[in-house]
Amino acid sequence: MLSLLRNPPFGFKLWGGEEVATHGSRVRRWICVPDRSKLYKLLANPGLYMGEYYSDGSVQIEGDLWAFLLDIHASLVAGDRDPSLLWKLIRRPAQRRPSTPEAAKDNIHQHYDLGNEFYRLWLDEAAMQYTCAYFARPDMTLEQAQIAKLDHVCRKLRLKPGDTVVEAGCGWGGLARHMARHYGVSVKAFNISHEQIVFARQRAAQEGLADRVEYVEDDYRNIQGRFDVFVSVGMLEHVGPEQYRHLGAVIDRCLKRDGRGLVHSVGSNAQTPMNDWLQRRIFPGSYVPTLREMMEVFEPHFLSVLDVENLRLHYELTLRAWLDRFERHVDVIRARYGENFVRAFRFYLAGCGTAFAAGSLQLFQVVFAKPNNNDLPWSRRHLYDSYHDGERRD
């Protein structure tokens, strides 16, 4: 296994005290395995059992978890570039349920309905954004970077007062409220997470925006009406590639003749299997597309791609900030959910952050428009005029 991982800087400490590392590797960290059966399972399906055994505490990582997982992801990227037959067997695809409306509701409930109070402990206070922030300056706070992300999206969409916007997968509703408050648009936002919809409606009422923002507890497939703008931030990962053409049909149907839109999604440089443990324990039904696969949303419906930006390193910073806040509140979280949950969520946040750092995950923002829309920017100046260092100038 260590040889397949291109001689990484870690090794195994086995139950009898034996230390195993590849010849010539400089070991910085150790994986401590308590018995033979767990070792065999790790060898057979490391993508599943590393997360399982770390979460239940039976396998220990000596040293810094973030640094260890960064080494893992760097090794995986190297192995995926030139895979052997054995590598392909180890990296076999995880089982994933097709994202039917019924399955999608179950999948979203498992992760997003853990409780609003849980997420409030470690997401930004300003808008409760559970998607990649935009660090226009590296010294930004998480709150500043998330507001900068909202403005970055709005500027890409070139929102203007009076526009009608439909949002697919709105989370806790922060983007919809931001668009309405600062850009003078009206928004209809769809989400199938009951907990998030309740929170979003309460916030809109408290902030005096209920007349301009409507939160609909329904599947994106049921969007009706015609809008100037379509936006989706962090939902495509839950759609599934078998549904991309259908999503494109929904977009095509709901956009006006000169409509425009943006899709923001975690992505991959090449088709690689989803992590088995993430599929089972964190994001059931999820899938991370390549840019080529994302084009299945746009190409069949003649939607014109105008701009593509990759914010990969911004997501590394975002996940570092989330993990730091999670650890600050770990005693509260442990008291409510238990130690196994704490270790699993820590492994998930650190694992995703290091995947972005190593380049095995990307973050794509794709701007598009109806093909006959000639009201197009001739440069990217509209993203930055009157917008210095990530701070909006109203």
Summary of the structure (lengths in Angstrom):
residues: 394
radius of gyration: 21.8
end to end distance: 55.7
largest distance: 70.3
contacts: 1299
relative contact order: 0.14
helix: 47%
strand: 18%
